[in-house]
Each structure stands twice: as structure tokens, then as C-alpha cells.
Amino acid sequence: MTRRAITPYVSADVIERAKAAVAALGGDVAHTSSMSDLVEHALRREVERLERNHNNGEQFPRVDGKLRTGPSTSQKR
């Protein structure tokens, strides 16, 4: 699997809680050996949920261009 770096904007609270979980669990619990491990697992689970609920369980079509970047404009947090 090829890995690439991304730079999402995430609330400071979520970042600090995730860092604390990784530091406290340090790999003793699945998907907690690093921040990358935790983020990859969480993002994969959410994408799979979205595919199940909104695309008949199929992967969404790949995007060739770039998506909008920057902080979320959503106030639903």
C-alpha cells in the first residue's frame, strides 16, 4: 500500500484527545501505535460507512482533480 501525506484541518480538541489516546495506549490496543495508524483506521471506517449508507456498499468513483481544501465551513461540530 502506498502512503501519502495529507493536511486536513481538525479541531484542536480532537487532535489533543487523539494524541492522548495514542500516548496512553501506545499500541496496546489495535490502531493506537501511532497517530497515522489511528487516523488511517478511523478514516477507513468512516469511508466504508459512507459507502454502505450512500453508495450501495460500493466505492465512490475516484476523483481526478483536487477537492476544496481549508477549514470546514460547517458549524455542525
N, C-alpha and C positions, 0 to 999 in steps of 0.2 A: 504494500500500500504506500503510495506516495503521499507525503505530508507537506502541507503548505501553511505558512503563517497568514493569519488574518488579524485585523484590528477592529473588533466590534466595540461599540460603546455599551458599557454595562454599569449599572448604578454602583456607587461606592459601597453601599451596604451589602449587595450581593457578592461583590468581589471580596470584601473582608470576611464575610461568612464562609465563602468557598475556601479562601486561604486558611482560615482557622480549621475547617474540616480536614483539609489535606494535611496540615501540620499535626493535628491531633490524632488522625488515623494513620497517616504515613504508610499507606499500602496494606495495613492490616485488614481493611475492608475493601472489597472489589471497587475498582475505579478510583482509588484515592492515592495512588503512588505519586501523582504529580497533578498540577493544575491542568496540564494538557490532557491527561488521562480523564480527569473529571469532566472537563468541558466537552471532549470528544464524545464521551458516553452520554452526557445529558443532551447534547445537540442531536446525536444519532437517535436517541429515544423519542425526542420531540418531533423530529422529521418523520420517523416511522409512524408516529401517532397521527400527524397531519396527513400523511399518505393514506392511512387506513380510513380516516374520517372524511377526507375531502377528495380522494382520487382513487376510490375503489381498491385501495391497497397497493396500487401501482406507484412506481417512482414518478415524480413530476418530470416533465420534459427538461432537458438540460438548457441552461441559459448561456448563449454565446457572448452576449455583451455584459456590461457592468450593471450592477444594481445600484440604487441610490445608497449613498454612504452618509455617515454622520450620525449624530444623536437622533434617537427616536422622537417623532413629533407627537406620539401618543401620550396622553395623560393618564391612561389606564394602567397604573402600576400598583 
